[in-house]
Amino acid sequence: MIMSNNTSSNKAAVPEAKGALNRFKFEVANELGVPLTDGYNGNLTSKQNGSVGGYMVKIISSELRKGNPIFQGFQTSIEMLVLHM
């Protein structure tokens, strides 16, 4: 059995962007009708959670293709995801 010590190994490449990404996540969840809360979300299905993350990637990818400078910081991360698919 794997025990969690509630520490995450996920590190933000740009720590200052964490708040913006969190707001973006909630905006996308709201747009998709996913009842995401700021706390525990264990009541949501993997389909609901996956739809939020997937739609976030879709929007970021689309904005990168358009050359939107706001999303340029995501380019390396998106390229890494695509390379590992």
DAVENCOR-V712303 format. One record per backbone hydrogen bond with DSSP energy under -1.0 kcal/mol. CO is the residue of the C=O (numbers start at 0). NH is the residue of the N-H. E is the energy in kcal/mol with one decimal. If there is no record, write none. Layout:
BEGIN
co:CO nh:NH e:E
co:CO nh:NH e:E
END
This chain:
BEGIN
co:13 nh:16 e:-2.5
co:14 nh:17 e:-1.4
co:16 nh:20 e:-2.7
co:17 nh:21 e:-2.2
co:18 nh:22 e:-2.4
co:19 nh:23 e:-2.5
co:20 nh:24 e:-2.5
co:21 nh:25 e:-2.0
co:22 nh:26 e:-2.3
co:23 nh:27 e:-2.6
co:24 nh:28 e:-2.6
co:25 nh:29 e:-2.3
co:26 nh:30 e:-2.4
co:27 nh:31 e:-2.3
co:28 nh:33 e:-2.9
co:33 nh:35 e:-2.5
co:40 nh:43 e:-1.9
co:44 nh:48 e:-2.4
co:45 nh:49 e:-2.8
co:46 nh:50 e:-2.0
co:47 nh:51 e:-1.4
co:48 nh:52 e:-2.0
co:49 nh:53 e:-2.9
co:50 nh:54 e:-2.0
co:51 nh:55 e:-2.1
co:52 nh:56 e:-2.1
co:53 nh:57 e:-2.1
co:54 nh:58 e:-2.4
co:55 nh:59 e:-2.6
co:56 nh:60 e:-2.9
co:57 nh:61 e:-2.2
co:58 nh:62 e:-2.5
co:59 nh:63 e:-2.3
co:60 nh:64 e:-2.2
co:61 nh:65 e:-1.5
co:62 nh:67 e:-2.6
co:63 nh:66 e:-1.1
co:67 nh:70 e:-1.3
co:68 nh:71 e:-1.1
co:70 nh:73 e:-1.7
co:71 nh:74 e:-1.3
co:73 nh:77 e:-2.7
co:74 nh:78 e:-2.7
co:75 nh:79 e:-2.1
co:76 nh:80 e:-2.0
co:77 nh:81 e:-2.5
co:78 nh:82 e:-2.3
co:79 nh:83 e:-1.2
co:81 nh:84 e:-1.3
END
